Amino acid sequence: MGNPLWEYSVATYRVEEVAAACLTLQDAFAVDVNLLLYAAWLAHSNRRLSADHLKAVDELVGEWRESVVQPLRALRRQLRGYQQAAGVREEIKALELRAEREQQDMMHAFHRCAAELVRDVCPMHDNLAQVALLASPGTRDWEREIGRLARLISP
């Protein structure tokens, strides 16, 4: 069975400037890109992400993200600049991508079993902002980048 969340994420991430905006939010504000893409996917279907739903899905994938995805990302980044490790780095990148897909599979399964989310017209910005607020509750310095990302991927 396919995962429409993953398919949406891959297509959206390829949109010009989306990857850069997502990575800025990830690196500057510890925002989980997979949660951003989940929030955008919901918004694309006119579903408003609730704080409780977001917290539940974040708790579901938190250990996986911290124990698998983030260490793979850190190792891949650590190998930048080592020309002789280019092949190893590519293999780690593939494993990181596979780990992110596993995370999105968990998220999609959660979505299928979760209570229905409220329908709303164009909740993209608000959904994305919920994710940033979860990651960086003490600041709203992410607002500009969230606005940029919302404009890039709004339907």
C-alpha positions in Angstrom: 0.0 0.0 0.0 1.3 3.4 -0.9 1.7 6.3 1.4 0.1 9.5 0.1 1.9 11.6 2.8 5.2 10.4 1.5 4.2 11.0 -2.2 3.1 14.5 -1.3 6.3 15.1 0.7 8.6 14.0 -2.1 6.8 16.1 -4.7 6.6 19.2 -2.4 10.2 19.0 -1.3 11.2 19.2 -4.9 9.4 22.5 -5.4 12.0 25.3 -5.9 13.1 26.8 -2.6 11.0 24.5 -0.4 14.0 22.3 0.6 16.0 25.4 1.6 13.1 26.8 3.6 12.6 23.5 5.4 16.3 23.1 6.2 16.5 26.7 7.5 13.6 25.9 9.9 15.2 22.6 10.9 18.7 24.0 11.5 17.8 27.3 13.1 14.7 26.3 15.1 14.9 22.5 15.5 11.7 22.0 13.5 11.1 18.5 12.2 10.8 18.7 8.4 8.6 15.6 8.4 6.2 17.3 10.7 6.2 20.4 8.5 5.4 18.2 5.5 2.7 16.4 7.5 1.1 19.8 8.4 1.3 20.9 4.8 -0.2 17.7 3.6 -3.1 18.1 6.0 -3.6 21.8 4.9 -3.5 20.7 1.3 -6.6 18.7 2.1 -8.1 21.7 4.0 -7.6 20.1 7.4 -6.7 22.2 10.3 -4.0 20.7 12.5 -4.9 20.8 16.2 -2.4 21.2 19.0 -3.5 17.8 20.5 -3.2 16.0 17.2 0.3 17.5 16.6 1.4 16.6 20.1 0.2 13.0 19.7 1.9 12.5 16.3 5.1 14.1 17.6 5.1 11.8 20.7 4.6 8.8 18.4 7.7 9.6 16.2 9.9 11.4 18.7 12.0 8.5 19.8 12.5 7.3 16.2 13.5 10.8 15.1 16.0 11.2 18.0 17.4 7.6 17.9 17.5 7.0 14.2 16.9 9.9 11.9 18.9 12.6 13.7 22.0 10.4 14.3 22.1 9.4 10.6 21.8 13.1 9.6 24.5 14.1 12.0 26.9 11.4 10.7 26.1 12.3 7.1 26.9 15.9 7.8 30.0 15.1 9.8 31.4 13.4 6.6 31.1 16.5 4.5 34.5 17.6 3.3 36.0 14.1 3.4 36.3 13.3 -0.3 37.3 9.7 0.4 34.0 9.2 2.3 31.8 10.4 -0.5 30.4 6.9 -1.2 29.8 6.2 2.5 28.1 9.6 2.8 25.8 8.7 -0.1 24.9 5.4 1.5 24.2 7.1 4.8 22.0 9.7 3.0 20.0 6.8 1.5 19.6 5.3 5.0 18.5 8.7 6.4 15.9 9.0 3.6 14.7 5.5 4.3 14.4 6.3 8.1 12.4 9.5 7.2 10.1 7.4 5.1 9.6 5.0 8.0 8.8 8.0 10.2 6.2 9.2 7.6 4.7 5.7 7.4 4.2 5.9 11.2 2.6 9.4 10.8 0.3 8.3 8.0 -0.8 5.2 10.0 -1.6 7.5 12.9 -3.5 9.9 10.7 -5.7 7.0 9.4 -6.6 6.0 12.9 -6.9 9.5 14.5 -10.1 11.5 15.0 -11.1 13.5 12.0 -9.6 17.0 11.9 -11.6 20.1 11.4 -12.1 21.2 7.8 -10.9 24.8 7.1 -10.1 26.8 4.0 -6.4 27.5 3.5 -5.0 26.5 6.9 -1.4 26.1 5.5 0.2 29.0 7.4 -1.5 28.1 10.7 -0.6 24.4 10.4 3.0 25.1 9.7 3.2 27.6 12.5 1.8 25.0 14.9 4.8 22.8 14.1 7.3 25.6 14.5 5.7 26.6 17.8 6.0 23.0 19.1 9.7 22.9 18.2 10.6 26.5 19.4 7.9 27.6 21.9 10.1 30.4 23.4 10.5 32.4 20.2 8.5 33.4 17.1 11.7 34.2 15.1 10.6 31.4 12.8 7.5 33.4 11.6 9.2 34.9 8.5 10.5 31.5 7.3 7.1 29.8 8.0 5.4 32.5 6.0 7.8 32.0 3.1 7.3 28.2 3.2 3.5 28.6 3.3 3.6 30.8 0.2 5.8 28.3 -1.6 3.6 25.3 -1.0 0.1 26.7 -0.7 -2.3 25.0 -3.1 
